C-alpha cells in the first residue's frame, strides 16, 4: 500500500453502481473457460461500491481540498453513468481479451478519472464487488 505523504489531506467519496459481467476468454474452449472460471462464466451482476480518494493541500480560501460536488459530477459522468446497469463485457474498456474482473475494472476506472481529476490529485480507487471483496488501485 502507498504511504500517505505528510502535510497532504486525503478525502474519499463513495459511489455505487450495478453492472453485469461474466468471465470468458474468447480464444479458449468452453471447457477451458469453465475449468478456469467455474460458475463465473455465467452472466451475473454486482452492486459495486466505488471509493475515490483524492489528495492535496487544503485551499486556504475555501477550507476544502476539492469541491465535493465537482468530484461527484466528474465520477458520475466518467464512471457511474457509463457502467450503471450495463453489461461490462460489452463496454469498449473490455474489448479484445480483457476480462471484466474487479481488478481490471478498478484499473479502468483509474484511467477514466486520472485525466479529469489529475494523476497527482487522484490517490486511490477502491472498488468493492461485494461486502467481502475489494480491490485497491493506486495508479501506474
MARDO-640082 format. One line per 10 residues: number of its first residue (from 1); for each residue x, y, z of C-alpha. Coordinates in Angstrom, 1 decimal. Layout:
N
NUM) X:Y:Z ~ ...
# end
This chain:
140
1) 0.0:0.0:0.0 ~ 1.2:3.5:-0.7 ~ 2.1:5.6:2.2 ~ 0.3:8.9:2.7 ~ 2.5:12.0:2.2 ~ 2.9:14.3:5.2 ~ 1.0:17.6:5.0 ~ -1.5:16.4:2.5 ~ -5.2:15.8:3.1 ~ -6.9:12.7:1.8
11) -10.6:12.8:1.1 ~ -12.7:9.8:0.0 ~ -16.2:9.8:-1.6 ~ -18.3:6.7:-2.2 ~ -20.4:5.9:-5.2 ~ -22.5:2.9:-6.2 ~ -23.5:1.3:-9.5 ~ -24.8:-2.0:-10.6 ~ -23.4:-4.0:-13.5 ~ -23.4:-7.4:-15.0
21) -20.4:-9.4:-16.4 ~ -19.1:-12.8:-17.0 ~ -15.6:-14.2:-17.1 ~ -14.8:-15.6:-20.5 ~ -11.8:-15.7:-22.7 ~ -12.9:-16.0:-26.4 ~ -9.7:-17.8:-27.5 ~ -10.4:-20.6:-25.1 ~ -12.8:-23.6:-25.4 ~ -15.9:-23.6:-23.3
31) -14.4:-26.4:-21.3 ~ -11.2:-24.4:-20.5 ~ -13.2:-21.4:-19.6 ~ -15.4:-23.4:-17.2 ~ -12.3:-25.1:-15.8 ~ -10.6:-21.8:-15.0 ~ -13.6:-19.6:-14.2 ~ -16.2:-22.1:-12.9 ~ -19.6:-20.6:-12.4 ~ -18.3:-17.1:-13.2
41) -18.7:-18.0:-16.9 ~ -22.4:-17.3:-16.4 ~ -23.6:-13.7:-16.7 ~ -24.1:-12.4:-13.2 ~ -24.2:-9.0:-11.6 ~ -22.9:-7.0:-8.6 ~ -23.8:-3.9:-6.7 ~ -20.4:-2.2:-6.8 ~ -19.3:0.4:-4.3 ~ -16.6:2.7:-5.6
51) -14.4:4.8:-3.3 ~ -12.5:7.6:-4.9 ~ -9.7:9.1:-2.8 ~ -8.2:12.4:-3.8 ~ -5.3:14.1:-2.1 ~ -3.7:17.6:-1.9 ~ -3.4:20.7:0.1 ~ -6.4:22.4:1.6 ~ -7.3:25.6:-0.2 ~ -6.9:28.3:2.4
61) -9.7:30.3:0.9 ~ -12.4:27.6:0.8 ~ -11.1:25.2:3.5 ~ -11.6:22.3:1.1 ~ -9.3:20.0:-0.8 ~ -11.8:20.0:-3.7 ~ -15.5:20.9:-4.2 ~ -17.1:17.5:-3.5 ~ -20.0:18.4:-5.8 ~ -17.4:18.7:-8.6
71) -16.0:15.3:-7.7 ~ -19.5:13.8:-7.7 ~ -20.1:15.3:-11.1 ~ -16.8:14.0:-12.6 ~ -17.2:10.5:-11.3 ~ -20.9:10.5:-12.3 ~ -20.1:11.4:-15.9 ~ -17.0:9.3:-16.3 ~ -18.0:6.2:-14.3 ~ -21.5:5.9:-12.9
81) -23.4:6.9:-16.0 ~ -21.2:4.7:-18.1 ~ -21.3:1.5:-16.1 ~ -24.6:1.6:-14.1 ~ -27.0:-1.1:-15.3 ~ -24.6:-2.1:-18.1 ~ -23.1:-5.4:-19.3 ~ -19.4:-4.8:-18.7 ~ -18.3:-7.3:-21.3 ~ -19.9:-5.1:-24.0
91) -18.0:-1.9:-22.9 ~ -15.1:-0.9:-25.1 ~ -12.9:-1.0:-21.9 ~ -13.1:-4.8:-22.2 ~ -12.7:-5.3:-25.9 ~ -10.4:-8.0:-27.1 ~ -9.2:-10.4:-24.4 ~ -9.7:-8.1:-21.4 ~ -11.9:-9.8:-18.8 ~ -14.1:-7.5:-16.7
101) -12.7:-8.7:-13.3 ~ -12.9:-6.3:-10.4 ~ -9.1:-5.8:-10.7 ~ -9.4:-4.8:-14.4 ~ -12.4:-2.6:-13.7 ~ -10.6:-0.7:-10.9 ~ -7.7:-0.1:-13.3 ~ -10.0:1.1:-16.0 ~ -11.8:3.4:-13.6 ~ -8.5:5.0:-12.7
111) -7.7:5.5:-16.4 ~ -11.1:7.2:-16.8 ~ -10.7:9.5:-13.8 ~ -7.0:10.4:-13.8 ~ -7.2:12.7:-16.8 ~ -10.2:14.5:-15.3 ~ -9.0:14.8:-11.7 ~ -5.3:14.9:-12.3 ~ -3.0:11.9:-11.7 ~ -1.3:14.0:-8.9
121) -4.7:14.5:-7.2 ~ -6.2:11.1:-7.6 ~ -4.6:8.9:-5.0 ~ -6.7:5.7:-4.8 ~ -9.6:3.8:-6.4 ~ -11.1:1.2:-4.2 ~ -13.8:-0.9:-5.8 ~ -15.9:-3.2:-3.7 ~ -17.5:-6.1:-5.6 ~ -19.4:-7.2:-2.6
131) -19.1:-6.8:1.2 ~ -16.3:-9.3:1.4 ~ -14.1:-8.4:-1.6 ~ -12.5:-5.2:-2.8 ~ -9.6:-4.1:-5.0 ~ -7.4:-1.1:-4.4 ~ -5.6:0.6:-7.3 ~ -3.1:3.4:-6.8 ~ -2.3:4.1:-10.5 ~ 0.5:3.1:-12.7
# end
